[in-house]
């Protein structure tokens, strides 16, 4: 098999916002970012939490193959 090319843009996360969704998940009783936590975050009334959950879901889809 050949190497997988990643031609997409490099994602840079603001250091202040790093691990913010992980903290959200731990505050809600999860051990970390899990599929269940992402689903809960997507249903949140807070738009920032929904964006973070969506980012976590998209990142997991790309990087867990």
C-alpha distance (Angstrom), angle and dihedral (degrees) to the residues before:
residue distance angle dihedral
X1 . . .
X2 3.78 . .
X3 3.74 128.4 .
X4 3.78 119.0 -81.3
X5 3.79 111.8 -117.2
X6 3.76 120.1 -142.3
X7 3.79 105.0 -159.7
X8 3.80 95.3 162.4
X9 3.78 124.2 107.4
X10 3.78 118.2 -77.5
X11 3.80 109.1 -104.5
X12 3.78 115.4 -134.5
X13 3.79 119.3 -169.8
X14 3.78 122.5 -156.5
X15 3.83 106.6 -108.4
X16 3.82 90.2 -132.3
X17 3.81 91.1 56.6
X18 3.79 95.7 44.2
X19 3.84 113.9 120.6
X20 3.80 91.8 7.1
X21 3.81 93.4 127.9
X22 3.80 90.5 46.3
X23 3.82 88.6 54.8
X24 3.82 89.4 49.2
X25 3.81 90.7 52.8
X26 3.80 93.6 47.9
X27 3.82 91.0 49.1
X28 3.80 88.4 54.5
X29 3.80 94.4 53.1
X30 3.80 102.7 -94.0
X31 3.80 123.5 125.8
X32 3.79 90.3 -128.5
X33 3.78 139.1 -47.7
X34 3.78 106.0 -21.0
X35 3.77 133.8 163.3
X36 3.81 89.5 -103.5
X37 3.80 91.7 51.7
X38 3.81 91.7 49.3
X39 3.81 90.2 51.3
X40 3.82 90.1 50.1
X41 3.81 90.8 47.6
X42 3.80 92.0 51.7
X43 3.83 88.9 57.2
X44 3.81 93.6 49.5
X45 3.82 118.5 121.6
X46 3.83 88.5 -136.8
X47 3.83 110.2 91.0
X48 3.81 92.8 -153.5
X49 3.81 91.2 55.7
X50 3.81 90.3 48.3
X51 3.83 90.8 52.3
X52 3.80 91.4 48.8
X53 3.81 91.3 48.7
X54 3.79 91.0 49.3
X55 3.80 90.6 49.6
X56 3.82 90.1 50.7
X57 3.80 90.6 49.7
X58 3.81 93.3 48.6
X59 3.81 92.9 45.1
X60 3.81 91.2 50.7
X61 3.80 91.7 50.9
X62 3.81 91.3 53.4
X63 3.79 99.4 41.6
X64 3.80 106.7 37.4
X65 3.79 99.1 66.2
